[in-house]
C-alpha cells in the first residue's frame, strides 16, 4: 500500500514540476524577447516606435464568430505564404497609459497565489510523511487536510480576482468585429482539489469521532 502511495506522490511531484517548468519557460521566453527588443531599441531608436509598446496591455480570451467564416491571416515564416488563423487569446492595448491599479492587483494576487501554493505543498509533504509512518487516522491529519483544502480554495480566489477585474475592465472599453470576449476562462483545478481535501478531511473526522465513541462505550 505504501509503495503505491509513494508512486502516486512521485507522479504528483512530476506533474507539478512539469507545470512549473512550463510556467518558467514561458516567463523566460517573454523575458528574453523583452531584452532583445530593448537592445534593438537601444541600437536603432528611430526605427522602433516606443509609444506602441507602452500602455495598458491585457490578455484577452476570445471566441471566434465571423472569424470562422472570414479568418484572419498571418505569414508562414517557412513558406512565406499567407495562412488563415483564428485566435483564442491575444494581447491588446486598451489604454495609452499603464493601469497601475490593475498592475498592483494582478501582481499582489500572483504573489499571494505563489505563497499559498508553496504552503499547500509543504502541508502535503507533511501529510505524506505522516502516512508513511503509519500515522493515518489521527486528528493532526484532519487538521492538515483542512488547511490544505482551505489554502487551495483561497489560492483559487486570488487567481479569480484579477480575472474578474480584467474581464469587467475589458468589457466596458474593448470589442472586436470577428470575435466575442470569453466571459471567464477559468482553471478550477485548485478549487476542485481544495473541496476534495475538505471532503476527505470531514470523512476522516467522522471516522475518528465514531472510533472515539466506540472506545467510550466499551
C-alpha positions in Angstrom: 0.0 0.0 0.0 2.8 2.4 0.9 4.6 1.6 -2.3 1.5 2.6 -4.3 1.1 5.8 -2.3 4.8 6.7 -2.8 4.4 6.1 -6.6 1.3 8.4 -6.7 3.2 11.1 -4.7 6.1 10.9 -7.1 3.7 11.3 -10.0 2.2 14.4 -8.3 5.6 16.0 -7.9 6.4 15.2 -11.6 3.2 16.8 -12.8 3.9 19.8 -10.5 7.5 20.0 -11.8 6.3 20.0 -15.4 3.7 22.7 -14.6 6.4 24.9 -13.0 8.8 24.2 -15.9 6.1 25.3 -18.4 5.4 28.5 -16.5 9.1 29.2 -16.1 9.8 28.5 -19.8 7.0 30.9 -20.8 8.3 33.6 -18.4 11.9 33.1 -19.6 10.9 33.3 -23.3 8.9 36.5 -22.7 11.8 38.0 -20.7 14.3 37.0 -23.5 12.1 38.6 -26.1 11.8 41.8 -24.0 15.5 42.0 -23.6 16.1 41.5 -27.3 13.5 44.3 -28.1 15.2 46.6 -25.6 18.6 46.0 -27.3 17.0 46.8 -30.7 15.5 50.0 -29.4 18.9 51.0 -28.0 20.7 50.3 -31.3 18.1 51.8 -33.6 15.8 54.1 -31.5 14.4 55.9 -34.5 13.1 52.7 -36.1 11.3 51.5 -33.0 8.1 53.1 -32.1 8.2 53.1 -28.3 4.7 54.6 -28.0 3.2 51.5 -29.5 4.8 49.3 -26.8 3.7 51.5 -23.9 0.3 51.5 -22.3 -2.2 49.2 -20.7 -1.8 45.7 -22.3 -4.2 42.9 -21.3 -4.5 39.3 -22.3 -7.9 38.6 -23.8 -9.6 35.2 -24.2 -11.8 35.3 -27.3 -14.2 33.1 -29.2 -14.3 33.4 -33.0 -17.6 34.3 -34.6 -17.3 35.8 -38.1 -13.7 34.8 -38.0 -14.8 31.2 -38.5 -16.1 32.3 -42.0 -13.6 35.1 -42.7 -10.5 34.2 -40.8 -7.5 36.5 -40.3 -4.2 35.7 -42.0 -0.5 35.7 -41.0 2.7 35.0 -42.9 4.1 31.5 -42.6 7.8 32.1 -42.0 8.8 28.8 -43.6 6.8 29.1 -46.9 6.4 32.9 -46.9 2.7 32.3 -47.7 -0.4 33.7 -46.0 -2.2 31.2 -43.9 -5.7 31.6 -42.3 -5.8 31.9 -38.5 -8.4 32.2 -35.7 -7.3 33.5 -32.4 -8.4 32.2 -29.0 -6.1 34.5 -26.9 -4.4 37.8 -27.7 -2.6 40.7 -26.0 -4.3 44.0 -26.7 -3.7 47.6 -25.6 -6.8 49.2 -24.2 -5.2 52.4 -23.0 -2.2 54.6 -23.7 -1.2 54.8 -20.0 -0.3 51.9 -17.8 -3.1 51.0 -15.4 -1.1 50.8 -12.2 -4.2 49.8 -10.1 -4.7 46.7 -12.2 -1.0 46.0 -12.2 -0.8 46.2 -8.4 -3.9 43.9 -8.1 -2.5 41.4 -10.6 1.0 41.3 -9.1 -0.3 41.1 -5.5 -2.7 38.2 -6.3 0.1 36.4 -8.2 2.5 36.7 -5.3 -0.2 35.5 -2.8 -1.1 32.7 -5.1 2.6 31.5 -5.2 2.9 31.7 -1.4 -0.3 29.8 -0.9 0.8 27.1 -3.3 4.1 26.7 -1.6 2.4 26.5 1.8 -0.1 23.9 0.5 2.8 21.8 -1.0 4.6 21.9 2.4 1.5 20.6 4.2 1.0 18.0 1.5 4.6 16.7 2.2 4.0 16.7 5.9 0.8 14.7 5.4 2.6 12.1 3.2 5.4 11.7 5.7 2.9 11.1 8.5 1.1 8.5 6.4 4.4 6.7 5.6 4.9 6.5 9.4 1.6 4.7 9.7 0.0 7.7 11.4 -3.1 7.9 9.2 -6.4 8.3 11.1 -5.3 11.0 13.5 -6.7 14.4 14.2 -3.5 16.1 13.1 -4.0 14.7 9.6 -7.6 16.0 9.7 -6.3 19.5 10.5 -3.6 19.2 7.8 -6.3 18.2 5.2 -8.5 21.1 6.3 -5.5 23.5 6.0 -4.6 22.0 2.6 -8.1 22.4 1.3 -8.5 25.9 2.6 -5.2 27.1 1.1 -6.1 25.7 -2.3 -9.5 27.3 -2.2 -8.0 30.7 -1.2 -5.4 30.3 -3.9 -8.2 29.9 -6.4 -9.8 33.1 -5.1 -6.6 35.0 -5.6 -6.4 33.6 -9.1 -10.0 34.6 -9.7 -9.8 38.2 -8.6 -7.6 39.6 -11.4 -9.5 37.5 -13.9 -12.8 39.2 -12.9 -11.2 42.7 -12.8 -9.7 42.2 -16.2 -12.9 40.9 -17.8 -15.1 43.8 -16.5 -12.5 46.3 -17.4 -12.2 45.0 -21.0 -16.0 44.6 -21.4 -16.5 48.3 -21.0 -13.8 49.6 -23.3 -13.0 46.9 -25.9 -14.8 44.9 -28.5 -13.9 43.0 -31.7 -15.8 42.6 -35.0 -14.9 38.9 -35.6 -14.7 37.7 -32.0 -16.5 37.9 -28.7 -14.7 38.2 -25.4 -14.9 34.9 -23.5 -16.6 35.6 -20.1 -14.1 33.9 -17.8 -11.7 31.1 -19.0 -11.2 29.7 -15.5 -9.0 26.9 -14.4 -10.8 25.5 -11.4 -8.2 22.7 -10.6 -7.3 24.3 -7.3 -10.9 24.8 -6.3 -11.8 21.1 -7.1 -8.7 19.8 -5.2 -9.4 22.1 -2.3 -13.0 20.9 -2.0 -11.8 17.3 -2.4 -9.4 17.7 0.5 -12.1 19.2 2.7 -14.4 16.3 1.9 -11.7 13.8 2.8 -10.9 15.7 6.0 -14.5 15.6 7.1 -14.7 11.8 6.3 -11.6 11.3 8.5 -13.2 13.4 11.2 -16.4 11.4 11.2 -14.4 8.1 11.3 -12.3 9.4 14.3 -15.4 10.5 16.2 -17.1 7.1 15.7 -13.9 5.4 16.8 -13.8 7.6 20.0 -17.5 6.9 20.7 -16.9 3.2 20.4 -14.0 3.3 22.8 -16.0 5.2 25.3 -18.9 2.7 25.0 -16.5 -0.2 25.6 
